[in-house]
Amino acid sequence: MSTIAERTEAAIDVVVLLLKIRCPKDTGNLSLFGIRKAFNPVTMQWEIVIGAELAPYAPFTNEPWISPRWHGKPNPNEAWIQNTIINNEELIRSMFMDMDMQEINVEQDAYQQVLDKQFEDLAKGVL
């Protein structure tokens, strides 16, 4: 039996892979280097990073084209991030389906205690 934290990390890995498959591939940079998971030590959670230093243009691949440069053409990749998640929602949800609610509540309580302690330390200036 895996914990909710393990399942969440596995789900993040799956979403990262799906995003890499679905992202626009002009040069391949975005799929190779611009999509990754990162652990946020402040929130104690995994996050998906799209773009950042290695692909700073990434947000524009997902948005409508408004620049005169495009002469009113629609962005063929518009909403690729949201569409990837929506189209794979069932797969992502299935990764958590057989979890016992009591088990989830116990883990959430333990997680909240760790998070509370971290925020207390941050407030005291302890890093």
Chimera marker file (.cmm) of the C-alpha trace (Angstrom):
<marker_set name="trace">
<marker id="1" x="0.000" y="0.000" z="0.000" r="1" g="1" b="0" radius="0.5"/>
<marker id="2" x="1.427" y="3.367" z="-0.934" r="1" g="1" b="0" radius="0.5"/>
<marker id="3" x="0.942" y="6.597" z="0.949" r="1" g="1" b="0" radius="0.5"/>
<marker id="4" x="-0.849" y="9.624" z="-0.409" r="1" g="1" b="0" radius="0.5"/>
<marker id="5" x="2.533" y="11.398" z="-0.619" r="1" g="1" b="0" radius="0.5"/>
<marker id="6" x="3.937" y="8.570" z="-2.759" r="1" g="1" b="0" radius="0.5"/>
<marker id="7" x="0.865" y="8.545" z="-4.970" r="1" g="1" b="0" radius="0.5"/>
<marker id="8" x="0.976" y="12.328" z="-5.322" r="1" g="1" b="0" radius="0.5"/>
<marker id="9" x="4.603" y="12.211" z="-6.416" r="1" g="1" b="0" radius="0.5"/>
<marker id="10" x="3.792" y="9.422" z="-8.881" r="1" g="1" b="0" radius="0.5"/>
<marker id="11" x="0.856" y="11.463" z="-10.231" r="1" g="1" b="0" radius="0.5"/>
<marker id="12" x="3.160" y="14.475" z="-10.648" r="1" g="1" b="0" radius="0.5"/>
<marker id="13" x="5.591" y="12.259" z="-12.583" r="1" g="1" b="0" radius="0.5"/>
<marker id="14" x="2.762" y="11.103" z="-14.863" r="1" g="1" b="0" radius="0.5"/>
<marker id="15" x="1.550" y="14.667" z="-15.469" r="1" g="1" b="0" radius="0.5"/>
<marker id="16" x="5.103" y="15.837" z="-16.243" r="1" g="1" b="0" radius="0.5"/>
<marker id="17" x="5.438" y="13.022" z="-18.771" r="1" g="1" b="0" radius="0.5"/>
<marker id="18" x="2.057" y="13.819" z="-20.337" r="1" g="1" b="0" radius="0.5"/>
<marker id="19" x="2.972" y="17.508" z="-20.592" r="1" g="1" b="0" radius="0.5"/>
<marker id="20" x="6.299" y="16.648" z="-22.226" r="1" g="1" b="0" radius="0.5"/>
<marker id="21" x="4.465" y="14.501" z="-24.772" r="1" g="1" b="0" radius="0.5"/>
<marker id="22" x="1.800" y="17.129" z="-25.506" r="1" g="1" b="0" radius="0.5"/>
<marker id="23" x="3.865" y="20.347" z="-25.447" r="1" g="1" b="0" radius="0.5"/>
<marker id="24" x="4.705" y="22.223" z="-28.662" r="1" g="1" b="0" radius="0.5"/>
<marker id="25" x="7.938" y="20.925" z="-30.186" r="1" g="1" b="0" radius="0.5"/>
<marker id="26" x="9.516" y="23.522" z="-32.425" r="1" g="1" b="0" radius="0.5"/>
<marker id="27" x="13.083" y="22.921" z="-31.236" r="1" g="1" b="0" radius="0.5"/>
<marker id="28" x="12.417" y="20.282" z="-28.580" r="1" g="1" b="0" radius="0.5"/>
<marker id="29" x="13.865" y="22.488" z="-25.843" r="1" g="1" b="0" radius="0.5"/>
<marker id="30" x="10.576" y="22.786" z="-23.947" r="1" g="1" b="0" radius="0.5"/>
<marker id="31" x="9.948" y="19.040" z="-23.816" r="1" g="1" b="0" radius="0.5"/>
<marker id="32" x="13.564" y="18.188" z="-22.993" r="1" g="1" b="0" radius="0.5"/>
<marker id="33" x="14.428" y="20.901" z="-20.480" r="1" g="1" b="0" radius="0.5"/>
<marker id="34" x="11.445" y="23.156" z="-19.839" r="1" g="1" b="0" radius="0.5"/>
<marker id="35" x="9.056" y="20.855" z="-17.966" r="1" g="1" b="0" radius="0.5"/>
<marker id="36" x="10.018" y="19.274" z="-14.658" r="1" g="1" b="0" radius="0.5"/>
<marker id="37" x="8.908" y="18.585" z="-11.141" r="1" g="1" b="0" radius="0.5"/>
<marker id="38" x="10.393" y="20.472" z="-8.223" r="1" g="1" b="0" radius="0.5"/>
<marker id="39" x="9.948" y="20.084" z="-4.488" r="1" g="1" b="0" radius="0.5"/>
<marker id="40" x="8.925" y="23.269" z="-2.691" r="1" g="1" b="0" radius="0.5"/>
<marker id="41" x="10.442" y="23.117" z="0.812" r="1" g="1" b="0" radius="0.5"/>
<marker id="42" x="8.190" y="25.913" z="2.075" r="1" g="1" b="0" radius="0.5"/>
<marker id="43" x="4.907" y="24.169" z="1.253" r="1" g="1" b="0" radius="0.5"/>
<marker id="44" x="6.435" y="20.666" z="1.451" r="1" g="1" b="0" radius="0.5"/>
<marker id="45" x="4.772" y="19.812" z="-1.860" r="1" g="1" b="0" radius="0.5"/>
<marker id="46" x="5.800" y="18.796" z="-5.344" r="1" g="1" b="0" radius="0.5"/>
<marker id="47" x="5.164" y="21.349" z="-8.063" r="1" g="1" b="0" radius="0.5"/>
<marker id="48" x="5.295" y="21.218" z="-11.838" r="1" g="1" b="0" radius="0.5"/>
<marker id="49" x="7.552" y="23.864" z="-13.357" r="1" g="1" b="0" radius="0.5"/>
<marker id="50" x="6.906" y="24.824" z="-16.976" r="1" g="1" b="0" radius="0.5"/>
<marker id="51" x="9.373" y="27.197" z="-18.534" r="1" g="1" b="0" radius="0.5"/>
<marker id="52" x="11.616" y="28.925" z="-16.014" r="1" g="1" b="0" radius="0.5"/>
<marker id="53" x="15.202" y="29.709" z="-16.973" r="1" g="1" b="0" radius="0.5"/>
<marker id="54" x="15.582" y="27.001" z="-19.610" r="1" g="1" b="0" radius="0.5"/>
<marker id="55" x="12.420" y="27.860" z="-21.547" r="1" g="1" b="0" radius="0.5"/>
<marker id="56" x="11.246" y="31.366" z="-20.558" r="1" g="1" b="0" radius="0.5"/>
<marker id="57" x="8.951" y="31.502" z="-23.596" r="1" g="1" b="0" radius="0.5"/>
<marker id="58" x="6.858" y="28.560" z="-22.339" r="1" g="1" b="0" radius="0.5"/>
<marker id="59" x="3.894" y="30.611" z="-20.996" r="1" g="1" b="0" radius="0.5"/>
<marker id="60" x="3.415" y="32.174" z="-24.424" r="1" g="1" b="0" radius="0.5"/>
<marker id="61" x="2.988" y="28.741" z="-26.041" r="1" g="1" b="0" radius="0.5"/>
<marker id="62" x="-0.159" y="28.259" z="-23.979" r="1" g="1" b="0" radius="0.5"/>
<marker id="63" x="-1.735" y="31.710" z="-24.415" r="1" g="1" b="0" radius="0.5"/>
<marker id="64" x="-3.708" y="33.375" z="-27.235" r="1" g="1" b="0" radius="0.5"/>
<marker id="65" x="-1.584" y="35.189" z="-29.793" r="1" g="1" b="0" radius="0.5"/>
<marker id="66" x="-2.205" y="38.938" z="-29.444" r="1" g="1" b="0" radius="0.5"/>
<marker id="67" x="0.939" y="40.326" z="-31.059" r="1" g="1" b="0" radius="0.5"/>
<marker id="68" x="0.559" y="42.032" z="-34.456" r="1" g="1" b="0" radius="0.5"/>
<marker id="69" x="3.335" y="39.684" z="-35.549" r="1" g="1" b="0" radius="0.5"/>
<marker id="70" x="0.781" y="36.873" z="-35.887" r="1" g="1" b="0" radius="0.5"/>
<marker id="71" x="-1.669" y="38.884" z="-38.046" r="1" g="1" b="0" radius="0.5"/>
<marker id="72" x="-4.689" y="37.693" z="-36.061" r="1" g="1" b="0" radius="0.5"/>
<marker id="73" x="-3.911" y="33.985" z="-36.462" r="1" g="1" b="0" radius="0.5"/>
<marker id="74" x="-4.954" y="31.748" z="-33.560" r="1" g="1" b="0" radius="0.5"/>
<marker id="75" x="-2.284" y="30.000" z="-31.543" r="1" g="1" b="0" radius="0.5"/>
<marker id="76" x="-2.564" y="26.311" z="-32.527" r="1" g="1" b="0" radius="0.5"/>
<marker id="77" x="-1.137" y="25.329" z="-29.136" r="1" g="1" b="0" radius="0.5"/>
<marker id="78" x="-3.397" y="27.576" z="-27.060" r="1" g="1" b="0" radius="0.5"/>
<marker id="79" x="-4.418" y="25.933" z="-23.764" r="1" g="1" b="0" radius="0.5"/>
<marker id="80" x="-2.240" y="22.860" z="-24.331" r="1" g="1" b="0" radius="0.5"/>
<marker id="81" x="-1.466" y="22.689" z="-20.594" r="1" g="1" b="0" radius="0.5"/>
<marker id="82" x="-5.112" y="22.795" z="-19.479" r="1" g="1" b="0" radius="0.5"/>
<marker id="83" x="-6.172" y="20.416" z="-22.264" r="1" g="1" b="0" radius="0.5"/>
<marker id="84" x="-3.513" y="17.891" z="-21.253" r="1" g="1" b="0" radius="0.5"/>
<marker id="85" x="-4.821" y="17.858" z="-17.685" r="1" g="1" b="0" radius="0.5"/>
<marker id="86" x="-8.495" y="17.751" z="-18.712" r="1" g="1" b="0" radius="0.5"/>
<marker id="87" x="-7.926" y="14.964" z="-21.236" r="1" g="1" b="0" radius="0.5"/>
<marker id="88" x="-6.121" y="12.853" z="-18.639" r="1" g="1" b="0" radius="0.5"/>
<marker id="89" x="-8.218" y="13.647" z="-15.582" r="1" g="1" b="0" radius="0.5"/>
<marker id="90" x="-9.594" y="10.116" z="-15.328" r="1" g="1" b="0" radius="0.5"/>
<marker id="91" x="-6.096" y="8.615" z="-15.374" r="1" g="1" b="0" radius="0.5"/>
<marker id="92" x="-4.871" y="11.031" z="-12.715" r="1" g="1" b="0" radius="0.5"/>
<marker id="93" x="-7.911" y="10.453" z="-10.479" r="1" g="1" b="0" radius="0.5"/>
<marker id="94" x="-7.534" y="6.676" z="-10.821" r="1" g="1" b="0" radius="0.5"/>
<marker id="95" x="-4.175" y="6.884" z="-9.075" r="1" g="1" b="0" radius="0.5"/>
<marker id="96" x="-5.986" y="7.820" z="-5.843" r="1" g="1" b="0" radius="0.5"/>
<marker id="97" x="-9.217" y="5.815" z="-6.140" r="1" g="1" b="0" radius="0.5"/>
<marker id="98" x="-8.544" y="2.967" z="-3.706" r="1" g="1" b="0" radius="0.5"/>
<marker id="99" x="-7.238" y="5.148" z="-0.881" r="1" g="1" b="0" radius="0.5"/>
<marker id="100" x="-8.923" y="4.706" z="2.469" r="1" g="1" b="0" radius="0.5"/>
<marker id="101" x="-10.329" y="8.047" z="3.716" r="1" g="1" b="0" radius="0.5"/>
<marker id="102" x="-9.105" y="7.384" z="7.269" r="1" g="1" b="0" radius="0.5"/>
<marker id="103" x="-5.594" y="6.779" z="5.916" r="1" g="1" b="0" radius="0.5"/>
<marker id="104" x="-5.772" y="10.045" z="3.959" r="1" g="1" b="0" radius="0.5"/>
<marker id="105" x="-6.965" y="11.989" z="7.010" r="1" g="1" b="0" radius="0.5"/>
<marker id="106" x="-4.157" y="10.598" z="9.203" r="1" g="1" b="0" radius="0.5"/>
<marker id="107" x="-1.560" y="11.533" z="6.569" r="1" g="1" b="0" radius="0.5"/>
<marker id="108" x="-3.040" y="14.998" z="6.120" r="1" g="1" b="0" radius="0.5"/>
<marker id="109" x="-2.943" y="15.596" z="9.873" r="1" g="1" b="0" radius="0.5"/>
<marker id="110" x="0.724" y="14.548" z="10.026" r="1" g="1" b="0" radius="0.5"/>
<marker id="111" x="1.529" y="16.710" z="7.010" r="1" g="1" b="0" radius="0.5"/>
<marker id="112" x="-0.257" y="19.691" z="8.576" r="1" g="1" b="0" radius="0.5"/>
<marker id="113" x="1.804" y="19.292" z="11.753" r="1" g="1" b="0" radius="0.5"/>
<marker id="114" x="5.046" y="19.324" z="9.746" r="1" g="1" b="0" radius="0.5"/>
<marker id="115" x="3.864" y="22.339" z="7.766" r="1" g="1" b="0" radius="0.5"/>
<marker id="116" x="2.821" y="24.212" z="10.937" r="1" g="1" b="0" radius="0.5"/>
<marker id="117" x="6.261" y="23.543" z="12.456" r="1" g="1" b="0" radius="0.5"/>
<marker id="118" x="8.002" y="24.837" z="9.338" r="1" g="1" b="0" radius="0.5"/>
<marker id="119" x="5.966" y="28.028" z="9.315" r="1" g="1" b="0" radius="0.5"/>
<marker id="120" x="6.652" y="28.535" z="13.023" r="1" g="1" b="0" radius="0.5"/>
<marker id="121" x="10.384" y="28.157" z="12.364" r="1" g="1" b="0" radius="0.5"/>
<marker id="122" x="10.198" y="30.573" z="9.424" r="1" g="1" b="0" radius="0.5"/>
<marker id="123" x="8.379" y="33.113" z="11.585" r="1" g="1" b="0" radius="0.5"/>
<marker id="124" x="11.162" y="32.827" z="14.183" r="1" g="1" b="0" radius="0.5"/>
<marker id="125" x="13.785" y="33.271" z="11.468" r="1" g="1" b="0" radius="0.5"/>
<marker id="126" x="14.987" y="29.677" z="11.673" r="1" g="1" b="0" radius="0.5"/>
<marker id="127" x="15.770" y="28.281" z="8.247" r="1" g="1" b="0" radius="0.5"/>
<link id1="1" id2="2" r="1" g="1" b="0" radius="0.2"/>
<link id1="2" id2="3" r="1" g="1" b="0" radius="0.2"/>
<link id1="3" id2="4" r="1" g="1" b="0" radius="0.2"/>
<link id1="4" id2="5" r="1" g="1" b="0" radius="0.2"/>
<link id1="5" id2="6" r="1" g="1" b="0" radius="0.2"/>
<link id1="6" id2="7" r="1" g="1" b="0" radius="0.2"/>
<link id1="7" id2="8" r="1" g="1" b="0" radius="0.2"/>
<link id1="8" id2="9" r="1" g="1" b="0" radius="0.2"/>
<link id1="9" id2="10" r="1" g="1" b="0" radius="0.2"/>
<link id1="10" id2="11" r="1" g="1" b="0" radius="0.2"/>
<link id1="11" id2="12" r="1" g="1" b="0" radius="0.2"/>
<link id1="12" id2="13" r="1" g="1" b="0" radius="0.2"/>
<link id1="13" id2="14" r="1" g="1" b="0" radius="0.2"/>
<link id1="14" id2="15" r="1" g="1" b="0" radius="0.2"/>
<link id1="15" id2="16" r="1" g="1" b="0" radius="0.2"/>
<link id1="16" id2="17" r="1" g="1" b="0" radius="0.2"/>
<link id1="17" id2="18" r="1" g="1" b="0" radius="0.2"/>
<link id1="18" id2="19" r="1" g="1" b="0" radius="0.2"/>
<link id1="19" id2="20" r="1" g="1" b="0" radius="0.2"/>
<link id1="20" id2="21" r="1" g="1" b="0" radius="0.2"/>
<link id1="21" id2="22" r="1" g="1" b="0" radius="0.2"/>
<link id1="22" id2="23" r="1" g="1" b="0" radius="0.2"/>
<link id1="23" id2="24" r="1" g="1" b="0" radius="0.2"/>
<link id1="24" id2="25" r="1" g="1" b="0" radius="0.2"/>
<link id1="25" id2="26" r="1" g="1" b="0" radius="0.2"/>
<link id1="26" id2="27" r="1" g="1" b="0" radius="0.2"/>
<link id1="27" id2="28" r="1" g="1" b="0" radius="0.2"/>
<link id1="28" id2="29" r="1" g="1" b="0" radius="0.2"/>
<link id1="29" id2="30" r="1" g="1" b="0" radius="0.2"/>
<link id1="30" id2="31" r="1" g="1" b="0" radius="0.2"/>
<link id1="31" id2="32" r="1" g="1" b="0" radius="0.2"/>
<link id1="32" id2="33" r="1" g="1" b="0" radius="0.2"/>
<link id1="33" id2="34" r="1" g="1" b="0" radius="0.2"/>
<link id1="34" id2="35" r="1" g="1" b="0" radius="0.2"/>
<link id1="35" id2="36" r="1" g="1" b="0" radius="0.2"/>
<link id1="36" id2="37" r="1" g="1" b="0" radius="0.2"/>
<link id1="37" id2="38" r="1" g="1" b="0" radius="0.2"/>
<link id1="38" id2="39" r="1" g="1" b="0" radius="0.2"/>
<link id1="39" id2="40" r="1" g="1" b="0" radius="0.2"/>
<link id1="40" id2="41" r="1" g="1" b="0" radius="0.2"/>
<link id1="41" id2="42" r="1" g="1" b="0" radius="0.2"/>
<link id1="42" id2="43" r="1" g="1" b="0" radius="0.2"/>
<link id1="43" id2="44" r="1" g="1" b="0" radius="0.2"/>
<link id1="44" id2="45" r="1" g="1" b="0" radius="0.2"/>
<link id1="45" id2="46" r="1" g="1" b="0" radius="0.2"/>
<link id1="46" id2="47" r="1" g="1" b="0" radius="0.2"/>
<link id1="47" id2="48" r="1" g="1" b="0" radius="0.2"/>
<link id1="48" id2="49" r="1" g="1" b="0" radius="0.2"/>
<link id1="49" id2="50" r="1" g="1" b="0" radius="0.2"/>
<link id1="50" id2="51" r="1" g="1" b="0" radius="0.2"/>
<link id1="51" id2="52" r="1" g="1" b="0" radius="0.2"/>
<link id1="52" id2="53" r="1" g="1" b="0" radius="0.2"/>
<link id1="53" id2="54" r="1" g="1" b="0" radius="0.2"/>
<link id1="54" id2="55" r="1" g="1" b="0" radius="0.2"/>
<link id1="55" id2="56" r="1" g="1" b="0" radius="0.2"/>
<link id1="56" id2="57" r="1" g="1" b="0" radius="0.2"/>
<link id1="57" id2="58" r="1" g="1" b="0" radius="0.2"/>
<link id1="58" id2="59" r="1" g="1" b="0" radius="0.2"/>
<link id1="59" id2="60" r="1" g="1" b="0" radius="0.2"/>
<link id1="60" id2="61" r="1" g="1" b="0" radius="0.2"/>
<link id1="61" id2="62" r="1" g="1" b="0" radius="0.2"/>
<link id1="62" id2="63" r="1" g="1" b="0" radius="0.2"/>
<link id1="63" id2="64" r="1" g="1" b="0" radius="0.2"/>
<link id1="64" id2="65" r="1" g="1" b="0" radius="0.2"/>
<link id1="65" id2="66" r="1" g="1" b="0" radius="0.2"/>
<link id1="66" id2="67" r="1" g="1" b="0" radius="0.2"/>
<link id1="67" id2="68" r="1" g="1" b="0" radius="0.2"/>
<link id1="68" id2="69" r="1" g="1" b="0" radius="0.2"/>
<link id1="69" id2="70" r="1" g="1" b="0" radius="0.2"/>
<link id1="70" id2="71" r="1" g="1" b="0" radius="0.2"/>
<link id1="71" id2="72" r="1" g="1" b="0" radius="0.2"/>
<link id1="72" id2="73" r="1" g="1" b="0" radius="0.2"/>
<link id1="73" id2="74" r="1" g="1" b="0" radius="0.2"/>
<link id1="74" id2="75" r="1" g="1" b="0" radius="0.2"/>
<link id1="75" id2="76" r="1" g="1" b="0" radius="0.2"/>
<link id1="76" id2="77" r="1" g="1" b="0" radius="0.2"/>
<link id1="77" id2="78" r="1" g="1" b="0" radius="0.2"/>
<link id1="78" id2="79" r="1" g="1" b="0" radius="0.2"/>
<link id1="79" id2="80" r="1" g="1" b="0" radius="0.2"/>
<link id1="80" id2="81" r="1" g="1" b="0" radius="0.2"/>
<link id1="81" id2="82" r="1" g="1" b="0" radius="0.2"/>
<link id1="82" id2="83" r="1" g="1" b="0" radius="0.2"/>
<link id1="83" id2="84" r="1" g="1" b="0" radius="0.2"/>
<link id1="84" id2="85" r="1" g="1" b="0" radius="0.2"/>
<link id1="85" id2="86" r="1" g="1" b="0" radius="0.2"/>
<link id1="86" id2="87" r="1" g="1" b="0" radius="0.2"/>
<link id1="87" id2="88" r="1" g="1" b="0" radius="0.2"/>
<link id1="88" id2="89" r="1" g="1" b="0" radius="0.2"/>
<link id1="89" id2="90" r="1" g="1" b="0" radius="0.2"/>
<link id1="90" id2="91" r="1" g="1" b="0" radius="0.2"/>
<link id1="91" id2="92" r="1" g="1" b="0" radius="0.2"/>
<link id1="92" id2="93" r="1" g="1" b="0" radius="0.2"/>
<link id1="93" id2="94" r="1" g="1" b="0" radius="0.2"/>
<link id1="94" id2="95" r="1" g="1" b="0" radius="0.2"/>
<link id1="95" id2="96" r="1" g="1" b="0" radius="0.2"/>
<link id1="96" id2="97" r="1" g="1" b="0" radius="0.2"/>
<link id1="97" id2="98" r="1" g="1" b="0" radius="0.2"/>
<link id1="98" id2="99" r="1" g="1" b="0" radius="0.2"/>
<link id1="99" id2="100" r="1" g="1" b="0" radius="0.2"/>
<link id1="100" id2="101" r="1" g="1" b="0" radius="0.2"/>
<link id1="101" id2="102" r="1" g="1" b="0" radius="0.2"/>
<link id1="102" id2="103" r="1" g="1" b="0" radius="0.2"/>
<link id1="103" id2="104" r="1" g="1" b="0" radius="0.2"/>
<link id1="104" id2="105" r="1" g="1" b="0" radius="0.2"/>
<link id1="105" id2="106" r="1" g="1" b="0" radius="0.2"/>
<link id1="106" id2="107" r="1" g="1" b="0" radius="0.2"/>
<link id1="107" id2="108" r="1" g="1" b="0" radius="0.2"/>
<link id1="108" id2="109" r="1" g="1" b="0" radius="0.2"/>
<link id1="109" id2="110" r="1" g="1" b="0" radius="0.2"/>
<link id1="110" id2="111" r="1" g="1" b="0" radius="0.2"/>
<link id1="111" id2="112" r="1" g="1" b="0" radius="0.2"/>
<link id1="112" id2="113" r="1" g="1" b="0" radius="0.2"/>
<link id1="113" id2="114" r="1" g="1" b="0" radius="0.2"/>
<link id1="114" id2="115" r="1" g="1" b="0" radius="0.2"/>
<link id1="115" id2="116" r="1" g="1" b="0" radius="0.2"/>
<link id1="116" id2="117" r="1" g="1" b="0" radius="0.2"/>
<link id1="117" id2="118" r="1" g="1" b="0" radius="0.2"/>
<link id1="118" id2="119" r="1" g="1" b="0" radius="0.2"/>
<link id1="119" id2="120" r="1" g="1" b="0" radius="0.2"/>
<link id1="120" id2="121" r="1" g="1" b="0" radius="0.2"/>
<link id1="121" id2="122" r="1" g="1" b="0" radius="0.2"/>
<link id1="122" id2="123" r="1" g="1" b="0" radius="0.2"/>
<link id1="123" id2="124" r="1" g="1" b="0" radius="0.2"/>
<link id1="124" id2="125" r="1" g="1" b="0" radius="0.2"/>
<link id1="125" id2="126" r="1" g="1" b="0" radius="0.2"/>
<link id1="126" id2="127" r="1" g="1" b="0" radius="0.2"/>
</marker_set>
